[in-house]
Amino acid sequence: MKIKILILAILMFAMTSPVQAEYQQQPPVVYLVDIILYRPFALVATLAGTAVFVGISPLTALAAISPPHDAFEKTANLLIVQPAKYAFDRPLGVYFSDDDGEYRRH
């Protein structure tokens, strides 16, 4: 029993690759899940966000009366632009944006 665990542990360590600083190719399943699952959901989120934005635009107009007058820009960015960038502007296999909000492959 101990020999089996030892052999299994050796095989596990032998199959792992060392961490590298450069970008490594991801398995094809990651791209498939991105195309089939995440992008259609992001498209639906963009369409739903557009509908919500149109619905709450009178309230946003009231909020834009007081300075700094950027309620429409912030609301549109949150409900429409960010989901659209996630759906259409993001490279395949990249799921998180950088600190500046851009999606880049590292």
Chimera marker file (.cmm) of the C-alpha trace (Angstrom):
<marker_set name="trace">
<marker id="1" x="0.000" y="0.000" z="0.000" r="1" g="1" b="0" radius="0.5"/>
<marker id="2" x="2.805" y="2.420" z="0.895" r="1" g="1" b="0" radius="0.5"/>
<marker id="3" x="4.638" y="1.571" z="-2.311" r="1" g="1" b="0" radius="0.5"/>
<marker id="4" x="1.540" y="2.391" z="-4.377" r="1" g="1" b="0" radius="0.5"/>
<marker id="5" x="1.195" y="5.779" z="-2.669" r="1" g="1" b="0" radius="0.5"/>
<marker id="6" x="4.908" y="6.461" z="-3.184" r="1" g="1" b="0" radius="0.5"/>
<marker id="7" x="4.723" y="5.549" z="-6.883" r="1" g="1" b="0" radius="0.5"/>
<marker id="8" x="1.606" y="7.677" z="-7.314" r="1" g="1" b="0" radius="0.5"/>
<marker id="9" x="3.284" y="10.643" z="-5.613" r="1" g="1" b="0" radius="0.5"/>
<marker id="10" x="6.394" y="10.281" z="-7.800" r="1" g="1" b="0" radius="0.5"/>
<marker id="11" x="4.260" y="10.125" z="-10.950" r="1" g="1" b="0" radius="0.5"/>
<marker id="12" x="2.295" y="13.200" z="-9.886" r="1" g="1" b="0" radius="0.5"/>
<marker id="13" x="5.457" y="15.229" z="-9.309" r="1" g="1" b="0" radius="0.5"/>
<marker id="14" x="7.004" y="13.957" z="-12.546" r="1" g="1" b="0" radius="0.5"/>
<marker id="15" x="3.992" y="15.055" z="-14.604" r="1" g="1" b="0" radius="0.5"/>
<marker id="16" x="3.874" y="18.589" z="-13.268" r="1" g="1" b="0" radius="0.5"/>
<marker id="17" x="5.783" y="21.228" z="-15.157" r="1" g="1" b="0" radius="0.5"/>
<marker id="18" x="7.759" y="23.974" z="-13.473" r="1" g="1" b="0" radius="0.5"/>
<marker id="19" x="6.186" y="27.415" z="-13.291" r="1" g="1" b="0" radius="0.5"/>
<marker id="20" x="7.291" y="29.616" z="-16.158" r="1" g="1" b="0" radius="0.5"/>
<marker id="21" x="7.026" y="33.372" z="-16.526" r="1" g="1" b="0" radius="0.5"/>
<marker id="22" x="5.864" y="33.202" z="-20.124" r="1" g="1" b="0" radius="0.5"/>
<marker id="23" x="2.373" y="32.407" z="-21.401" r="1" g="1" b="0" radius="0.5"/>
<marker id="24" x="1.540" y="28.748" z="-21.789" r="1" g="1" b="0" radius="0.5"/>
<marker id="25" x="-1.045" y="27.390" z="-24.187" r="1" g="1" b="0" radius="0.5"/>
<marker id="26" x="-4.250" y="26.392" z="-22.417" r="1" g="1" b="0" radius="0.5"/>
<marker id="27" x="-6.048" y="23.122" z="-23.105" r="1" g="1" b="0" radius="0.5"/>
<marker id="28" x="-8.678" y="23.223" z="-25.882" r="1" g="1" b="0" radius="0.5"/>
<marker id="29" x="-11.462" y="22.606" z="-23.356" r="1" g="1" b="0" radius="0.5"/>
<marker id="30" x="-10.898" y="26.096" z="-21.931" r="1" g="1" b="0" radius="0.5"/>
<marker id="31" x="-11.513" y="27.662" z="-25.333" r="1" g="1" b="0" radius="0.5"/>
<marker id="32" x="-14.541" y="25.476" z="-25.959" r="1" g="1" b="0" radius="0.5"/>
<marker id="33" x="-16.138" y="26.439" z="-22.641" r="1" g="1" b="0" radius="0.5"/>
<marker id="34" x="-15.385" y="30.079" z="-23.402" r="1" g="1" b="0" radius="0.5"/>
<marker id="35" x="-17.071" y="29.939" z="-26.817" r="1" g="1" b="0" radius="0.5"/>
<marker id="36" x="-20.056" y="27.797" z="-25.838" r="1" g="1" b="0" radius="0.5"/>
<marker id="37" x="-20.788" y="29.053" z="-22.321" r="1" g="1" b="0" radius="0.5"/>
<marker id="38" x="-19.210" y="32.381" z="-21.344" r="1" g="1" b="0" radius="0.5"/>
<marker id="39" x="-19.611" y="34.416" z="-24.528" r="1" g="1" b="0" radius="0.5"/>
<marker id="40" x="-23.331" y="33.678" z="-25.012" r="1" g="1" b="0" radius="0.5"/>
<marker id="41" x="-23.964" y="34.537" z="-21.343" r="1" g="1" b="0" radius="0.5"/>
<marker id="42" x="-22.049" y="37.788" z="-21.798" r="1" g="1" b="0" radius="0.5"/>
<marker id="43" x="-24.166" y="38.574" z="-24.868" r="1" g="1" b="0" radius="0.5"/>
<marker id="44" x="-27.354" y="37.924" z="-22.888" r="1" g="1" b="0" radius="0.5"/>
<marker id="45" x="-25.990" y="40.109" z="-20.069" r="1" g="1" b="0" radius="0.5"/>
<marker id="46" x="-25.302" y="42.886" z="-22.586" r="1" g="1" b="0" radius="0.5"/>
<marker id="47" x="-28.837" y="42.704" z="-23.971" r="1" g="1" b="0" radius="0.5"/>
<marker id="48" x="-30.399" y="42.526" z="-20.506" r="1" g="1" b="0" radius="0.5"/>
<marker id="49" x="-28.215" y="45.407" z="-19.328" r="1" g="1" b="0" radius="0.5"/>
<marker id="50" x="-29.338" y="47.479" z="-22.293" r="1" g="1" b="0" radius="0.5"/>
<marker id="51" x="-32.975" y="46.807" z="-21.425" r="1" g="1" b="0" radius="0.5"/>
<marker id="52" x="-32.400" y="47.683" z="-17.782" r="1" g="1" b="0" radius="0.5"/>
<marker id="53" x="-30.520" y="50.846" z="-18.789" r="1" g="1" b="0" radius="0.5"/>
<marker id="54" x="-33.430" y="51.975" z="-20.952" r="1" g="1" b="0" radius="0.5"/>
<marker id="55" x="-35.850" y="51.192" z="-18.130" r="1" g="1" b="0" radius="0.5"/>
<marker id="56" x="-33.982" y="53.106" z="-15.458" r="1" g="1" b="0" radius="0.5"/>
<marker id="57" x="-32.879" y="56.017" z="-17.634" r="1" g="1" b="0" radius="0.5"/>
<marker id="58" x="-35.476" y="58.383" z="-16.080" r="1" g="1" b="0" radius="0.5"/>
<marker id="59" x="-34.020" y="57.650" z="-12.643" r="1" g="1" b="0" radius="0.5"/>
<marker id="60" x="-30.517" y="58.031" z="-14.024" r="1" g="1" b="0" radius="0.5"/>
<marker id="61" x="-31.522" y="61.422" z="-15.425" r="1" g="1" b="0" radius="0.5"/>
<marker id="62" x="-32.577" y="62.503" z="-11.948" r="1" g="1" b="0" radius="0.5"/>
<marker id="63" x="-29.293" y="61.281" z="-10.539" r="1" g="1" b="0" radius="0.5"/>
<marker id="64" x="-27.371" y="63.192" z="-13.227" r="1" g="1" b="0" radius="0.5"/>
<marker id="65" x="-28.798" y="66.548" z="-12.102" r="1" g="1" b="0" radius="0.5"/>
<marker id="66" x="-26.294" y="66.981" z="-9.295" r="1" g="1" b="0" radius="0.5"/>
<marker id="67" x="-22.552" y="67.267" z="-10.029" r="1" g="1" b="0" radius="0.5"/>
<marker id="68" x="-20.425" y="65.529" z="-11.342" r="1" g="1" b="0" radius="0.5"/>
<marker id="69" x="-23.137" y="64.791" z="-13.968" r="1" g="1" b="0" radius="0.5"/>
<marker id="70" x="-21.736" y="61.378" z="-14.933" r="1" g="1" b="0" radius="0.5"/>
<marker id="71" x="-24.584" y="59.095" z="-13.869" r="1" g="1" b="0" radius="0.5"/>
<marker id="72" x="-25.421" y="58.090" z="-17.464" r="1" g="1" b="0" radius="0.5"/>
<marker id="73" x="-21.789" y="57.287" z="-18.225" r="1" g="1" b="0" radius="0.5"/>
<marker id="74" x="-21.304" y="55.176" z="-15.090" r="1" g="1" b="0" radius="0.5"/>
<marker id="75" x="-24.609" y="53.346" z="-15.533" r="1" g="1" b="0" radius="0.5"/>
<marker id="76" x="-23.982" y="52.624" z="-19.218" r="1" g="1" b="0" radius="0.5"/>
<marker id="77" x="-20.457" y="51.442" z="-18.443" r="1" g="1" b="0" radius="0.5"/>
<marker id="78" x="-21.691" y="49.045" z="-15.779" r="1" g="1" b="0" radius="0.5"/>
<marker id="79" x="-24.739" y="47.667" z="-17.596" r="1" g="1" b="0" radius="0.5"/>
<marker id="80" x="-23.718" y="47.749" z="-21.273" r="1" g="1" b="0" radius="0.5"/>
<marker id="81" x="-20.028" y="48.420" z="-21.947" r="1" g="1" b="0" radius="0.5"/>
<marker id="82" x="-18.414" y="45.977" z="-19.524" r="1" g="1" b="0" radius="0.5"/>
<marker id="83" x="-20.533" y="42.950" z="-20.568" r="1" g="1" b="0" radius="0.5"/>
<marker id="84" x="-20.039" y="43.877" z="-24.242" r="1" g="1" b="0" radius="0.5"/>
<marker id="85" x="-16.262" y="44.093" z="-23.790" r="1" g="1" b="0" radius="0.5"/>
<marker id="86" x="-16.354" y="40.716" z="-22.033" r="1" g="1" b="0" radius="0.5"/>
<marker id="87" x="-18.312" y="39.202" z="-24.921" r="1" g="1" b="0" radius="0.5"/>
<marker id="88" x="-16.652" y="40.796" z="-27.945" r="1" g="1" b="0" radius="0.5"/>
<marker id="89" x="-13.313" y="42.414" z="-27.054" r="1" g="1" b="0" radius="0.5"/>
<marker id="90" x="-11.766" y="39.741" z="-24.840" r="1" g="1" b="0" radius="0.5"/>
<marker id="91" x="-9.247" y="37.205" z="-26.249" r="1" g="1" b="0" radius="0.5"/>
<marker id="92" x="-10.204" y="33.544" z="-26.018" r="1" g="1" b="0" radius="0.5"/>
<marker id="93" x="-9.260" y="31.969" z="-22.707" r="1" g="1" b="0" radius="0.5"/>
<marker id="94" x="-8.774" y="35.270" z="-20.860" r="1" g="1" b="0" radius="0.5"/>
<marker id="95" x="-11.389" y="35.641" z="-18.129" r="1" g="1" b="0" radius="0.5"/>
<marker id="96" x="-10.197" y="38.532" z="-15.965" r="1" g="1" b="0" radius="0.5"/>
<marker id="97" x="-9.295" y="42.089" z="-16.859" r="1" g="1" b="0" radius="0.5"/>
<marker id="98" x="-6.151" y="43.929" z="-15.821" r="1" g="1" b="0" radius="0.5"/>
<marker id="99" x="-6.193" y="46.783" z="-13.336" r="1" g="1" b="0" radius="0.5"/>
<marker id="100" x="-6.990" y="49.234" z="-16.129" r="1" g="1" b="0" radius="0.5"/>
<marker id="101" x="-10.026" y="47.203" z="-17.264" r="1" g="1" b="0" radius="0.5"/>
<marker id="102" x="-8.471" y="45.787" z="-20.434" r="1" g="1" b="0" radius="0.5"/>
<marker id="103" x="-8.389" y="42.069" z="-21.271" r="1" g="1" b="0" radius="0.5"/>
<marker id="104" x="-4.879" y="40.944" z="-22.226" r="1" g="1" b="0" radius="0.5"/>
<marker id="105" x="-3.147" y="37.633" z="-22.656" r="1" g="1" b="0" radius="0.5"/>
<marker id="106" x="-0.047" y="37.478" z="-20.451" r="1" g="1" b="0" radius="0.5"/>
<link id1="1" id2="2" r="1" g="1" b="0" radius="0.2"/>
<link id1="2" id2="3" r="1" g="1" b="0" radius="0.2"/>
<link id1="3" id2="4" r="1" g="1" b="0" radius="0.2"/>
<link id1="4" id2="5" r="1" g="1" b="0" radius="0.2"/>
<link id1="5" id2="6" r="1" g="1" b="0" radius="0.2"/>
<link id1="6" id2="7" r="1" g="1" b="0" radius="0.2"/>
<link id1="7" id2="8" r="1" g="1" b="0" radius="0.2"/>
<link id1="8" id2="9" r="1" g="1" b="0" radius="0.2"/>
<link id1="9" id2="10" r="1" g="1" b="0" radius="0.2"/>
<link id1="10" id2="11" r="1" g="1" b="0" radius="0.2"/>
<link id1="11" id2="12" r="1" g="1" b="0" radius="0.2"/>
<link id1="12" id2="13" r="1" g="1" b="0" radius="0.2"/>
<link id1="13" id2="14" r="1" g="1" b="0" radius="0.2"/>
<link id1="14" id2="15" r="1" g="1" b="0" radius="0.2"/>
<link id1="15" id2="16" r="1" g="1" b="0" radius="0.2"/>
<link id1="16" id2="17" r="1" g="1" b="0" radius="0.2"/>
<link id1="17" id2="18" r="1" g="1" b="0" radius="0.2"/>
<link id1="18" id2="19" r="1" g="1" b="0" radius="0.2"/>
<link id1="19" id2="20" r="1" g="1" b="0" radius="0.2"/>
<link id1="20" id2="21" r="1" g="1" b="0" radius="0.2"/>
<link id1="21" id2="22" r="1" g="1" b="0" radius="0.2"/>
<link id1="22" id2="23" r="1" g="1" b="0" radius="0.2"/>
<link id1="23" id2="24" r="1" g="1" b="0" radius="0.2"/>
<link id1="24" id2="25" r="1" g="1" b="0" radius="0.2"/>
<link id1="25" id2="26" r="1" g="1" b="0" radius="0.2"/>
<link id1="26" id2="27" r="1" g="1" b="0" radius="0.2"/>
<link id1="27" id2="28" r="1" g="1" b="0" radius="0.2"/>
<link id1="28" id2="29" r="1" g="1" b="0" radius="0.2"/>
<link id1="29" id2="30" r="1" g="1" b="0" radius="0.2"/>
<link id1="30" id2="31" r="1" g="1" b="0" radius="0.2"/>
<link id1="31" id2="32" r="1" g="1" b="0" radius="0.2"/>
<link id1="32" id2="33" r="1" g="1" b="0" radius="0.2"/>
<link id1="33" id2="34" r="1" g="1" b="0" radius="0.2"/>
<link id1="34" id2="35" r="1" g="1" b="0" radius="0.2"/>
<link id1="35" id2="36" r="1" g="1" b="0" radius="0.2"/>
<link id1="36" id2="37" r="1" g="1" b="0" radius="0.2"/>
<link id1="37" id2="38" r="1" g="1" b="0" radius="0.2"/>
<link id1="38" id2="39" r="1" g="1" b="0" radius="0.2"/>
<link id1="39" id2="40" r="1" g="1" b="0" radius="0.2"/>
<link id1="40" id2="41" r="1" g="1" b="0" radius="0.2"/>
<link id1="41" id2="42" r="1" g="1" b="0" radius="0.2"/>
<link id1="42" id2="43" r="1" g="1" b="0" radius="0.2"/>
<link id1="43" id2="44" r="1" g="1" b="0" radius="0.2"/>
<link id1="44" id2="45" r="1" g="1" b="0" radius="0.2"/>
<link id1="45" id2="46" r="1" g="1" b="0" radius="0.2"/>
<link id1="46" id2="47" r="1" g="1" b="0" radius="0.2"/>
<link id1="47" id2="48" r="1" g="1" b="0" radius="0.2"/>
<link id1="48" id2="49" r="1" g="1" b="0" radius="0.2"/>
<link id1="49" id2="50" r="1" g="1" b="0" radius="0.2"/>
<link id1="50" id2="51" r="1" g="1" b="0" radius="0.2"/>
<link id1="51" id2="52" r="1" g="1" b="0" radius="0.2"/>
<link id1="52" id2="53" r="1" g="1" b="0" radius="0.2"/>
<link id1="53" id2="54" r="1" g="1" b="0" radius="0.2"/>
<link id1="54" id2="55" r="1" g="1" b="0" radius="0.2"/>
<link id1="55" id2="56" r="1" g="1" b="0" radius="0.2"/>
<link id1="56" id2="57" r="1" g="1" b="0" radius="0.2"/>
<link id1="57" id2="58" r="1" g="1" b="0" radius="0.2"/>
<link id1="58" id2="59" r="1" g="1" b="0" radius="0.2"/>
<link id1="59" id2="60" r="1" g="1" b="0" radius="0.2"/>
<link id1="60" id2="61" r="1" g="1" b="0" radius="0.2"/>
<link id1="61" id2="62" r="1" g="1" b="0" radius="0.2"/>
<link id1="62" id2="63" r="1" g="1" b="0" radius="0.2"/>
<link id1="63" id2="64" r="1" g="1" b="0" radius="0.2"/>
<link id1="64" id2="65" r="1" g="1" b="0" radius="0.2"/>
<link id1="65" id2="66" r="1" g="1" b="0" radius="0.2"/>
<link id1="66" id2="67" r="1" g="1" b="0" radius="0.2"/>
<link id1="67" id2="68" r="1" g="1" b="0" radius="0.2"/>
<link id1="68" id2="69" r="1" g="1" b="0" radius="0.2"/>
<link id1="69" id2="70" r="1" g="1" b="0" radius="0.2"/>
<link id1="70" id2="71" r="1" g="1" b="0" radius="0.2"/>
<link id1="71" id2="72" r="1" g="1" b="0" radius="0.2"/>
<link id1="72" id2="73" r="1" g="1" b="0" radius="0.2"/>
<link id1="73" id2="74" r="1" g="1" b="0" radius="0.2"/>
<link id1="74" id2="75" r="1" g="1" b="0" radius="0.2"/>
<link id1="75" id2="76" r="1" g="1" b="0" radius="0.2"/>
<link id1="76" id2="77" r="1" g="1" b="0" radius="0.2"/>
<link id1="77" id2="78" r="1" g="1" b="0" radius="0.2"/>
<link id1="78" id2="79" r="1" g="1" b="0" radius="0.2"/>
<link id1="79" id2="80" r="1" g="1" b="0" radius="0.2"/>
<link id1="80" id2="81" r="1" g="1" b="0" radius="0.2"/>
<link id1="81" id2="82" r="1" g="1" b="0" radius="0.2"/>
<link id1="82" id2="83" r="1" g="1" b="0" radius="0.2"/>
<link id1="83" id2="84" r="1" g="1" b="0" radius="0.2"/>
<link id1="84" id2="85" r="1" g="1" b="0" radius="0.2"/>
<link id1="85" id2="86" r="1" g="1" b="0" radius="0.2"/>
<link id1="86" id2="87" r="1" g="1" b="0" radius="0.2"/>
<link id1="87" id2="88" r="1" g="1" b="0" radius="0.2"/>
<link id1="88" id2="89" r="1" g="1" b="0" radius="0.2"/>
<link id1="89" id2="90" r="1" g="1" b="0" radius="0.2"/>
<link id1="90" id2="91" r="1" g="1" b="0" radius="0.2"/>
<link id1="91" id2="92" r="1" g="1" b="0" radius="0.2"/>
<link id1="92" id2="93" r="1" g="1" b="0" radius="0.2"/>
<link id1="93" id2="94" r="1" g="1" b="0" radius="0.2"/>
<link id1="94" id2="95" r="1" g="1" b="0" radius="0.2"/>
<link id1="95" id2="96" r="1" g="1" b="0" radius="0.2"/>
<link id1="96" id2="97" r="1" g="1" b="0" radius="0.2"/>
<link id1="97" id2="98" r="1" g="1" b="0" radius="0.2"/>
<link id1="98" id2="99" r="1" g="1" b="0" radius="0.2"/>
<link id1="99" id2="100" r="1" g="1" b="0" radius="0.2"/>
<link id1="100" id2="101" r="1" g="1" b="0" radius="0.2"/>
<link id1="101" id2="102" r="1" g="1" b="0" radius="0.2"/>
<link id1="102" id2="103" r="1" g="1" b="0" radius="0.2"/>
<link id1="103" id2="104" r="1" g="1" b="0" radius="0.2"/>
<link id1="104" id2="105" r="1" g="1" b="0" radius="0.2"/>
<link id1="105" id2="106" r="1" g="1" b="0" radius="0.2"/>
</marker_set>
